[in-house]
Every structure is written in structure tokens, then in C-alpha cells.
Amino acid sequence: MIILHQFEISPFCDKIRRILNYKGQTFKVREVSIMDTAKGTIKKVNRIGKLPALDIDGKIVCDSTNIAYALEERFPNPPVIPTDPRQRALVHVLEDWADESLYFYEMHLRFTLPHNADKTLASLLAQEPSLIKLLVPIAVPASMKRITKTQGVGKKPIEMVCQDITRHISSINDLLSDGLWLVGDQLTLADIAVISQLSCIRQSQEGGEIIARYQTVIDWMQRVDDATLTAMQPAA
Ligand SMILES: N[C@@H](CCC(=O)N[C@@H](CS)C(=O)NCC(=O)O)C(=O)O
């Protein structure tokens, strides 16, 4: 049995749901409470203390990249990691760019700008008790602000952030200029990692407006969604 321990709104958890869906694997999800991050109880499931964590037949794998490679080994068809060394390297570099760069833009836009944060926090807190609904809208944006300031994106004025994002989206647009997918002629982990972050960026007002200018990117997002989004079973 496969159980995904997740935060529904995390791009890294979205990435793993998409891989599992694409590979045709049925799985259950266990939604973790935001309070478990404060209490440190995630560490009981996963020693890194971050989600996603995937339980495959009782063995826990953590970190979305490690999970992706573990799933590829266990369920090789359809593949998401090319065997050609150059394509494989490009997939790795794009995945890492999505996870380690685009992630901070989505965090900054969705959580720290008040006009976007209201919507994001409403989804994050949908299942939480009222006291948590009261405290988290103050604590979470403040904590995300600390993270993005240390990383650097959070120190930039919004015009510079939008300029960076435009450069990122325009690069995705150019990578798609002669094909349907980011690397090679099949969907790969690169497409999945990038769309997981881009879908979050698109939920923000600024990200949505920028992406709307790039029809090639919008068509590609639809293509990846069609291949990777299907219904999943709620946890028992
Ligand atoms: N590199 C990790 C990043 C995972 C990550 O940052 N997860 C966030 C949610 S988006 C998390 O669990 N945060 C809780 C915490 O840091 O306490 C991966 O790819 O899995």
C-alpha cells in the first residue's frame, strides 16, 4: 500500500501526487495538520521533518526528489526519468531549479503578500479548529517572510520579483519552442517539478497575470495537467 503524508497545498506534495497518478498507482493520502510542524511531530514520520513523506509498504521515503527516484525504480513504466545521460542531467537540473528557486517565488507570492495570503491561508486552514484559524494567519506569513528574506527573494521589491518571474516564465516558454515537453519528446520529472511550482505561482495575482501572457506555457500546463491530475482516494 502507498500512503502519501502531505500538506494538500504544498507544491512538493503536488509533485508526488502527479508522479503517482502518471504512473497509474493508487494511493491514499494522510493530510498532516499545520500544527504538527510546530510540534515537531512530522519527525516521527520522517526524520527530515518535512513533507512529502511516502510510505511504500511500510517503508518511509522522504524528500520529493528521493521519492521520485524511488518511484521510478519501483514503477519504471511509464518513465519520468530519461535513460539518455544528457537528458537525464537536464531533467535533474530543471527539477532542482524548480525545487530550489521557483519554490521561493511561490512562497513569497502566496504567503507573504496579504492580498494572496488570505486565499492561501483559507485553503491551508480549511480543516483546522478555530483557535488555529485565529493564530496561523499571523504566524505562518511571518515565518515565510523570515525564510524568503534569508533566501533573498523576500528582500526584493515586488517589481523586481515580477521581473524575475517574467524571466523564468519566458525561459519555460523558450524551452517549449520546438516541442511539447521541457526535455526530449516525452513528459518527464522536469515537467512535473516545474508545473508543481508554477501552478502555485499562478494562484497569486501577480503570477497569474504574468503567465497569462504566455500561451505556449498555458497550453503546456494544460497538457501536463491532463497527464498527471486524476482523482485520488482519501485516507481511511
Ligand atoms: N526539498 C524538500 C522540500 C520539502 C518542503 O520544504 N516541504 C515543506 C512544505 S512545502 C514542509 O514540509 N515544511 C514544514 C517545515 O519546514 O517545518 C522536498 O523536495 O521534499
PDBQT file of the ligand as one rigid body, heavy atoms in Angstrom, charges set to zero:
ROOT
HETATM    1  N1  LIG A 301      13.317  19.555  -0.601  1.00  0.00    +0.000 N 
HETATM    2  C1  LIG A 301      12.105  19.099   0.046  1.00  0.00    +0.000 C 
HETATM    3  C2  LIG A 301      11.271  20.298   0.412  1.00  0.00    +0.000 C 
HETATM    4  C3  LIG A 301      10.011  19.918   1.187  1.00  0.00    +0.000 C 
HETATM    5  C4  LIG A 301       9.422  21.105   1.927  1.00  0.00    +0.000 C 
HETATM    6  O1  LIG A 301      10.018  22.195   2.017  1.00  0.00    +0.000 OA
HETATM    7  N2  LIG A 301       8.219  20.914   2.473  1.00  0.00    +0.000 N 
HETATM    8  C5  LIG A 301       7.570  21.936   3.255  1.00  0.00    +0.000 C 
HETATM    9  C6  LIG A 301       6.137  22.121   2.755  1.00  0.00    +0.000 C 
HETATM   10  S1  LIG A 301       6.096  22.881   1.173  1.00  0.00    +0.000 SA
HETATM   11  C7  LIG A 301       7.490  21.492   4.700  1.00  0.00    +0.000 C 
HETATM   12  O2  LIG A 301       7.283  20.323   4.995  1.00  0.00    +0.000 OA
HETATM   13  N3  LIG A 301       7.621  22.433   5.637  1.00  0.00    +0.000 N 
HETATM   14  C8  LIG A 301       7.464  22.152   7.038  1.00  0.00    +0.000 C 
HETATM   15  C9  LIG A 301       8.638  22.635   7.849  1.00  0.00    +0.000 C 
HETATM   16  O3  LIG A 301       9.652  23.044   7.267  1.00  0.00    +0.000 OA
HETATM   17  O4  LIG A 301       8.507  22.581   9.070  1.00  0.00    +0.000 OA
HETATM   18  C10 LIG A 301      11.384  18.143  -0.912  1.00  0.00    +0.000 C 
HETATM   19  O5  LIG A 301      11.647  18.198  -2.110  1.00  0.00    +0.000 OA
HETATM   20  O6  LIG A 301      10.606  17.309  -0.422  1.00  0.00    +0.000 OA
ENDROOT
TORSDOF 0
